[in-house]
Each structure stands twice: as structure tokens, then as C-alpha cells.
Amino acid sequence: MTEPLAAGAFTGQVVLVTGASSGVGAALAHAFAGAGADVALFARNEADLERVADTCRQTGRNVLVVPGDVTRPADCRALVERTIHSFGRIDTVVAAAGLGMWARFDQLDDTDVIKRLLEVNVLGVANVFLSALPFVRASRGMLVAISSVQGVVGVPGRSGYAASKHALQGLCDSLRIELQGSGVGVSTIMAHWVRGTNLRARALGPDGAPRGSATPHRSRSAIDLDDLIRAVLAAVRGRKRRVFVPGYLRLLPLLAEIAPGLADRIVAGRMAGEAVEEPRG
Ligand SMILES: NC(=O)c1ccc[n+]([C@@H]2O[C@H](COP(=O)([O-])OP(=O)(O)OC[C@H]3O[C@@H](n4cnc5c(N)ncnc54)[C@H](OP(=O)(O)O)[C@@H]3O)[C@@H](O)[C@H]2O)c1
């Protein structure tokens, strides 16, 4: 597990993490607890949440487990109410709950897969931010969305995912401007592929079912989970508006403006090893 950014950097603070049962969210919950925060953990799988909570409690911090679904506004309201009841404040909300896609657009029979991605990756974040905002405003805290470089560039085989992350970027950028002067910061984390999470295995295939297993292929440029976690904690401490991980990825949207054909070829080349089958029929 991740070494704390700085012991005590978040002491006295309360951090709410969605998607905390797995991958990025689980590692973030542990890292924030290790840095002194009390943490509220949210996702659908209660048994997995409890396992993550046990590792967080080993840091000596208080941990709240709230099972629920980000696509259900009532679950998100309950998460915030229970967090306030237990801890009395919310300083940072990290929206890490998310869903992937692994299908070409022309393999889809209908738009149900895209709809589900938008529900989880966009409305799910909006539901949590909306419920928590009054309390984050009171603490002059941070709203953080774990996004992707696919929030600023398109990627073949991931059309619905890239669409959802683009929409998430628009949501967060608009919210940041609305909140100017309120003391609330809004941060988006534009991550590359991350090793060691379940996103690929759970990504929806053309029929809307999870693909089930990740291919052995993984881009050599995928990043370590620990590096992403350190970047997120630093972004919250530094109240950064947008952070690319790794940093060189910030050049990709610039390249897409200056030399769009070249940018498309680079993305297509990176995806060449990904097993997205040819269209049916
Ligand atoms: N892994 C990567 O390569 C990568 C790269 C860039 C960005 N990201 C982003 O990082 C975030 C976390 O992904 P990950 O890689 O950690 O994947 P992961 O291991 O599959 O974790 C996804 C988390 O989201 C939760 N979740 C999914 N649907 C939910 C729902 N409807 N309600 C509540 N929780 C839900 C899952 O918990 P339950 O199933 O228990 O609900 C799980 O805790 C995502 O937003 C993803 O887009 C990942």
C-alpha cells in the first residue's frame, strides 16, 4: 500500500471516497487515512468495502462504510447524511466510482452501454457532488473527480467511456467557475491506464456484460497505482484544477489541436495491441 504523502497532512479532515471497494478508490481511502484523515467509503459491494475499511482502520483513523450506488441519488444523500452524522464535516469528496468500456461503436446493437457509462461516470459523480456540496462549501474544501486522459482525447474501442469522461470534464470545469469565490476547489485527475485495478476486467463489452478478464497486453506506458495515488493527494493539497498523470500527457490535447492527424495516429498506435474484435456480421 501507498506510503503517506506526509504523515498528518490531512489530520482533522474528513474525506469521502466513492468507488472505495476496489482499485483507485480503495488505494486512495487507505492513503488518505494514512495521511491522517477520517474516511467515508462508498460503493455497492459491502464485503469488499469492509475489507478496505479494515486496512484503513490499521492507520488508527475512523472509518465509515456506506454501501450504495452512485446512480441512485437517495444513496448519495444517505452517504452524506451518515458521514455528517459520524464525523460532523466533509473536507474532500473524491469521486472514483467508475465503469469502463471495451467494444467498438459498430459492435453495439443499441446505445444501452453508452447510457450506462454516462449514468455511472457522469451522473454518478454529479449525484455525489450535489449531495456533498453544502458541506464542502462549509469547509471550503475540494471536489475531486478521477477522470482520464480520455476526458480530452477520443480513443477507439472506448467511445462511450471517452464520451463520459469528456462530459465529466465539462461538468467539473463549469462547476469550478460557478464556485469561484466560495472557497471550494474542483480538481480533475486525467490519468493514463493504471496497473492493478479491476477497470478492464469489469469494462462493458458490446452486449453490456463485463468482458470478465483483462487481456495479457498492457501498454508499457501504463502507470503504477501508487504513482496515481501520490498525484491525487498532492492535487488535493495543492488545490490543483487539473492534473495529468503522467505529466507529459498534457501535451496530447495540444498536439490534437496542432497536428490532429498525428495525434489520432499516436492514439491508434497505442490501442493497436488492445483486443477489440472486428464488428459482427
Ligand atoms: N484503471 C485505469 O486504467 C484508469 C485510468 C484512468 C482513470 N480511471 C478511473 O479511475 C476510477 C476508478 O477505476 P478503477 O480503475 O479503480 O476501477 P475498479 O477497480 O473497477 O473500481 C471501480 C470502483 O467503482 C465502483 N463502482 C462502479 N459502479 C458503481 C456504482 N454504480 N455505484 C457505486 N460504486 C460503483 C466499484 O465498486 P462496486 O462494484 O462495489 O460498486 C469499484 O469500487 C474510474 O472512474 C476510472 O474511470 C481508471
The ligand as an SDF file (V2000), in Angstrom:
LIG
                    3D

 48 52  0  0  0  0  0  0  0  0999 V2000
   -7.7060    1.7470  -14.2340 N   0  0  0  0  0  0  0  0  0  0  0  0
   -7.3890    2.6420  -15.1790 C   0  0  0  0  0  0  0  0  0  0  0  0
   -6.6370    2.3450  -16.1120 O   0  0  0  0  0  0  0  0  0  0  0  0
   -7.9570    4.0450  -15.0770 C   0  0  0  0  0  0  0  0  0  0  0  0
   -7.3850    5.0370  -15.8700 C   0  0  0  0  0  0  0  0  0  0  0  0
   -7.9030    6.3330  -15.8080 C   0  0  0  0  0  0  0  0  0  0  0  0
   -8.9760    6.6020  -14.9790 C   0  0  0  0  0  0  0  0  0  0  0  0
   -9.5200    5.6160  -14.2220 N   0  0  0  0  0  0  0  0  0  0  0  0
  -10.6980    5.9360  -13.4080 C   0  0  0  0  0  0  0  0  0  0  0  0
  -10.4700    5.5750  -12.0750 O   0  0  0  0  0  0  0  0  0  0  0  0
  -11.7310    5.3230  -11.4480 C   0  0  0  0  0  0  0  0  0  0  0  0
  -11.6290    4.0200  -10.6440 C   0  0  0  0  0  0  0  0  0  0  0  0
  -11.4310    2.9470  -11.5480 O   0  0  0  0  0  0  0  0  0  0  0  0
  -10.5430    1.6850  -11.1530 P   0  0  0  0  0  0  0  0  0  0  0  0
   -9.5080    1.5580  -12.1930 O   0  0  0  0  0  0  0  0  0  0  0  0
  -10.1670    1.7130   -9.7440 O   0  0  0  0  0  0  0  0  0  0  0  0
  -11.6110    0.5080  -11.4490 O   0  0  0  0  0  0  0  0  0  0  0  0
  -12.1960   -0.6300  -10.4900 P   0  0  0  0  0  0  0  0  0  0  0  0
  -11.0920   -1.3370   -9.7910 O   0  0  0  0  0  0  0  0  0  0  0  0
  -13.1260   -1.4180  -11.3460 O   0  0  0  0  0  0  0  0  0  0  0  0
  -13.0370    0.2010   -9.4030 O   0  0  0  0  0  0  0  0  0  0  0  0
  -14.2390    0.8100   -9.7530 C   0  0  0  0  0  0  0  0  0  0  0  0
  -14.9580    1.1860   -8.4800 C   0  0  0  0  0  0  0  0  0  0  0  0
  -16.1790    1.8490   -8.8180 O   0  0  0  0  0  0  0  0  0  0  0  0
  -17.2290    1.2670   -8.0590 C   0  0  0  0  0  0  0  0  0  0  0  0
  -18.4890    1.3960   -8.7850 N   0  0  0  0  0  0  0  0  0  0  0  0
  -18.7590    1.0390  -10.0540 C   0  0  0  0  0  0  0  0  0  0  0  0
  -20.0410    1.2980  -10.3420 N   0  0  0  0  0  0  0  0  0  0  0  0
  -20.5800    1.8390   -9.2150 C   0  0  0  0  0  0  0  0  0  0  0  0
  -21.8730    2.3010   -8.8780 C   0  0  0  0  0  0  0  0  0  0  0  0
  -22.8950    2.2740   -9.7640 N   0  0  0  0  0  0  0  0  0  0  0  0
  -22.0850    2.7980   -7.6380 N   0  0  0  0  0  0  0  0  0  0  0  0
  -21.0710    2.8460   -6.7360 C   0  0  0  0  0  0  0  0  0  0  0  0
  -19.8250    2.4080   -7.0000 N   0  0  0  0  0  0  0  0  0  0  0  0
  -19.5940    1.9030   -8.2230 C   0  0  0  0  0  0  0  0  0  0  0  0
  -16.8150   -0.1840   -7.8620 C   0  0  0  0  0  0  0  0  0  0  0  0
  -17.4060   -0.7230   -6.7030 O   0  0  0  0  0  0  0  0  0  0  0  0
  -18.6760   -1.6930   -6.6170 P   0  0  0  0  0  0  0  0  0  0  0  0
  -18.6070   -2.6270   -7.7810 O   0  0  0  0  0  0  0  0  0  0  0  0
  -18.5000   -2.3490   -5.2730 O   0  0  0  0  0  0  0  0  0  0  0  0
  -19.8590   -0.7940   -6.6460 O   0  0  0  0  0  0  0  0  0  0  0  0
  -15.3220   -0.0060   -7.6120 C   0  0  0  0  0  0  0  0  0  0  0  0
  -15.1070    0.3180   -6.2610 O   0  0  0  0  0  0  0  0  0  0  0  0
  -12.7730    5.2840  -12.5750 C   0  0  0  0  0  0  0  0  0  0  0  0
  -13.5020    6.4800  -12.6070 O   0  0  0  0  0  0  0  0  0  0  0  0
  -11.9340    5.1570  -13.8210 C   0  0  0  0  0  0  0  0  0  0  0  0
  -12.5750    5.7300  -14.9540 O   0  0  0  0  0  0  0  0  0  0  0  0
   -9.0230    4.3410  -14.2330 C   0  0  0  0  0  0  0  0  0  0  0  0
  1  2  1  0
  2  3  2  0
  2  4  1  0
  4  5  1  0
  4 48  2  0
  5  6  2  0
  6  7  1  0
  7  8  2  0
  8  9  1  0
  8 48  1  0
  9 10  1  0
  9 46  1  0
 10 11  1  0
 11 12  1  0
 11 44  1  0
 12 13  1  0
 13 14  1  0
 14 15  2  0
 14 16  1  0
 14 17  1  0
 17 18  1  0
 18 19  2  0
 18 20  1  0
 18 21  1  0
 21 22  1  0
 22 23  1  0
 23 24  1  0
 23 42  1  0
 24 25  1  0
 25 26  1  0
 25 36  1  0
 26 27  1  0
 26 35  1  0
 27 28  2  0
 28 29  1  0
 29 30  1  0
 29 35  2  0
 30 31  1  0
 30 32  2  0
 32 33  1  0
 33 34  2  0
 34 35  1  0
 36 37  1  0
 36 42  1  0
 37 38  1  0
 38 39  2  0
 38 40  1  0
 38 41  1  0
 42 43  1  0
 44 45  1  0
 44 46  1  0
 46 47  1  0
M  CHG  2   8   1  16  -1
M  END
$$$$
